[in-house]
Amino acid sequence: MVVASELLPFLVCCFLSLKYSSSLAQDETQFIYNGFNGANLLLNGIAKIHPNGLLELTNTSKQQIGRAFFPSPQNFSKSLANNNSDSLSFFTTFVFAILPQVPTVGGHGIAFVMSPSTEFKGSMATQYLGLFNDSTSGSSSNHVLAVELDTVLSPDIGDINNNHVGININGIRSKVSAPVTYFSDKESINRTLELISGKPMQVWIEYNATEKLLKVTIAPITSEKPLHPLLSTFLDLSTIFCDLMFVGFSSSTGELVSRQYILGWSFNRSGQAVALDKAQLPSLPRNRKSNFPTILRILIATLMLLMIFLIAYMIRRKKYEEVREDWEREYGPQRFSYKDLFRATKGFKDKEFLGAGGFGRVYRGTLPSSNVQVAVKKVSHYSTIGIKQFVSEIVSMGRLRHRNLVQLLGYCRRKGELLLVYEYMPNGSLDKFLFRSGTPTISWRQRYQILKGVASALLYLHDEWEQVVLHRDVKASNILLDADLNGRLGDFGLAKFQDHGATPQTTFVVGTVGYLAPELTRTGRATTCSDVFAFGTFLLEIACGRKPIESSRSAEELILVDWVFDHWKRGLILLTSDPRLEGNFEIEEMKLVLTLGLFCCHPVPATRPNMRQVVRYLDGDAKLPEIPLFNTADLGSDFYHLDREVSHQSNLSAPATDNYSRNFISSSNSILSYGR
């Protein structure tokens, strides 16, 4: 902003006393607008500033773009030149409102943008937010960071719903996104916000360059900043930012229109952004199309609903009663309300029932606030472990992030029940495609991709997360398939956490017979090597299309590892391939998977490869070495006795039938489940 030198002392004084409504910065690294009267913004498209200081990005015109940028770019050249990553940090907050022309349908939302230019040649309205087009979206040459407030569902670009916040890098597809909610500190629960409600809302965007952590928080303007952000993701912006970056807003309407406003904006590079003075923010325009009959009908309907609510209040209070304790406040963002889950599953009706296991029943549901499908498992509390520790472990599992892991979204406690909320996997578990008659099989190419995905997920659990996570129940029935038949490792009910480099502790033997490493039955110590053993059995399941133990087979074929090992010794290993494939597979890949399965199942733990090596073998980046010869008797009498005894008993036990309801129990409990 250009200011005459003789007015500078006066304006600085105004800034310190907070008596102005426009922007002033003592340098180019910070500014604040409590309304935009007199602001020298760079406006583009249909953006304009109203006489009362309200910044309007779009109106009800179709296929239009509106942008507003601070006139001077932020200088990041010093931080890049001196490798001073901390100076890449920035903090900003703004208040916005979206008033749709049709009450239930908005335009295409607003994006906070950081870009090396204020010109976006060839940019389109609609879903591209006035920033990109089909050919430019996703290009690394864009150097654009955008935080989108999206009000239209566009499945072709991976939108999760029509009411979400997303973080985008160089394109319109979000790197990470979440339905719009905020954590109510007063109520200790998440509340849903509707972006197109027409009500002012405040957004906080904070980037800590030292930690490479970007956080986005949203709340109603009537609320204080929540303690927990809506989005928090690790991001290295030094690879995105150019030396000079403009900051501002961009929006578009497309065929769906809404008036989109910015009421106030504060930005700071050197510390927290100065708080906006909400009393000085401009007012939104009134909806002149409203009429008395409509208001009267709404009033009558509201009164009727209020009467119904008062009559049913005491009954419903018991119906939705939850268990809440003070220590759960820190887990607020991961806690769902029972009422939302009850509605999502239509009251846990039988038609939403997915299956049952030994420890709970599972229901399909659709969250009312976001239309996101979930799987809700109802589990009983256990007396053998403190519920506080149990919930702590669940929340830790919810922090795991990998494209080949089923995401645990959160939990709810009610009386004697614990409810766990997962991503919904529409194609169910892998075992039904491998073992069940009457179901279509999956191709070798799909099987190989599933193997690579699950191997990548185990590598993440063993080496790449902040702790070592031992899954302890890797098997085909715990591999879930999404809509595209991508494999996701799920059911962390037996998972165990330990620090990197820590010595494994002796515990009860848990897992599924047929997948248990032989040393587990002797030492009781689960390690990454025992997970590798289970993964080896899983490799053989995929390749052979059969379970690890099948009591209906002859003694020579009873145990899958024995059978494949015997064929390998005789040079006939390809004869063990799944007959349902009818020979339609890559011979070298089939040999690799079968041989690698035996390698992972080696009776000596130190001989087995680790998951990083397994991933390299499957990716073709390393050659599989010769497997050291061993005798299956080396698996040990305990292993053999246990497997054969249980495989005999399994004729008398009905196997669990659903992938979502398998053995969810704390890692300190003792449980053996039968191979399925």
Beta strands, then each sheet from edge to edge (+ up, - down):
strand 1: 30-33
strand 2: 42-45
strand 3: 48-49
strand 4: 55-58
strand 5: 65-69
strand 6: 74-75
strand 7: 90-100
strand 8: 110-115
strand 9: 145-150
strand 10: 164-169
strand 11: 174-179
strand 12: 181-184
strand 13: 189-192
strand 14: 201-208
strand 15: 213-220
strand 16: 231-234
strand 17: 244-252
strand 18: 258-268
strand 19: 353-357
strand 20: 360-366
strand 21: 373-380
strand 22: 408-414
strand 23: 417-423
strand 24: 468-470
strand 25: 479-481
strand 26: 487-489
strand 27: 496-498
strand 28: 511-512
strand 29: 672-673
sheet 1: 1+ 18- 4+ 3-
sheet 2: 1+ 18- 7+ 14- 15+ 16-
sheet 3: 2+ 5- 17+ 6-
sheet 4: 2+ 5- 17+ 8- 9+ 10- 11+
sheet 5: 12+ 13-
sheet 6: 19+ 20- 21+ 23- 22+
sheet 7: 24+ 27-
sheet 8: 25+ 26-
sheet 9: 28+ 29+
end
